[in-house]
Amino acid sequence: MKKHCLALDLINDPQAINAYDAWHQKVWPEVLQSIRASGIQRMEIYRTGNRLFMIMETTDDFSFARKAAADAANERVQAWETLMEQYQQRLPFANEGEKWKLMEKILDY
């Protein structure tokens, strides 16, 4: 099993943040199915202010590239991503087109 940690910011607006939180209390079943099918065994998202932190536990053969390709081919996942984009903003140091930024582990105690 592998663990991946990612970060993303939300638009710093209380109504947008509340709406984003509410959507994540009722994630569409097709989105959850696509997450599981990609090899993600567990996903948690935490928020402080407008900063999000995601922890993913995946199978050893999980691939971000395969997940992205499967998501691009899934109409329902694309609709979810379009919906979520209205609340999200990329981190100041993220590359163009990059939403969730993979974090580097700096301590394992």
N, C-alpha and C positions, 0 to 999 in steps of 0.2 A: 504494500500500500504506500502511496505517495501522498504528501501534503503540499498544497499550493496555497499561498496567501496573496491576495490582491487588494488593491485600494482604488477608490473612485470618489469623486466629490459629487454632491448634489448641488443644484442651484440653491444659493443661500436665501431661501424664502420659506418662512414657516408653513405657509399653505402648501407649497410644493413638497416640502419634506413630509408633512402629514399625509398628503395624498400618496406619496411613494411608499411610506410605511403601510398605509391601508392596502395598497395593491399587493404588497408582499404578505398580507394575511390571507389572501385569496388568489394565489398564483394559479394560473390556468393549468388544468391537468395535462394538457399536451406539452406544456413547457416543462413540467416536472418529469414527464415521461422522457422527453428528449435529454434532460439532464442525466437521468438514470441510465439511459441507453448509451450515452457517451462514455460511460465508465466512471462517472462521478458517483461515489457511494454515499457521501454525506456532504452537505453544503450548509454553511452557516454564514449569515451576514449580520454584522454589528454596525451600529451607527453612533457617532458622537458628533453633535452639531450637524454639519452637513458632510462630514467625512464618513465614508463607508469602508468597511474592512470585511473581506470575504475569506473564509477558510474552506477549502475543498479537500476532501480525502478521496483519492481516486485509485483505480486499479493501477498496477505497475505499467501497463501498456497504454494508459490514457495519453491522448495527444491533443494539444490545443488546436493544431491544424485540422485534424479530423473533426473535432467538435465544431470548429468554425464552418467547415464545408457542409456538415450535416445541418447546422443551423441555417445556412444560406439556402438550403434546399427545402426547408420546412416553412411553409407559408404561415402557420400559426405562431411559430417562434419568431419569425420576422415581424409579425403584427405586434407581438409582445415587446420586442426590442424597440420598435417605432414608438409605442406607447411610453416606454420607460425613458427614451431619449429626451422627452420634453422636460424631465426632471433632473437629468444628469448633466454634468459638465466634466470635461477631462481635467486631469491634474495638470498644473502649470508646466510640469516637466515631461509630460507624456508626449509621445510622437503623434503626428497628424494621423487621425483616424483610429487612434488607440483609446479605448474607453477604460476598461479595467486594466490597471497597471500591476504586473507581477512584481511582488516584493522580494527582496533579497534577505535571506535569513542571516542575522548577525550574531545571534546567541542561541545556543542549544544546551541548556543546563539541566 
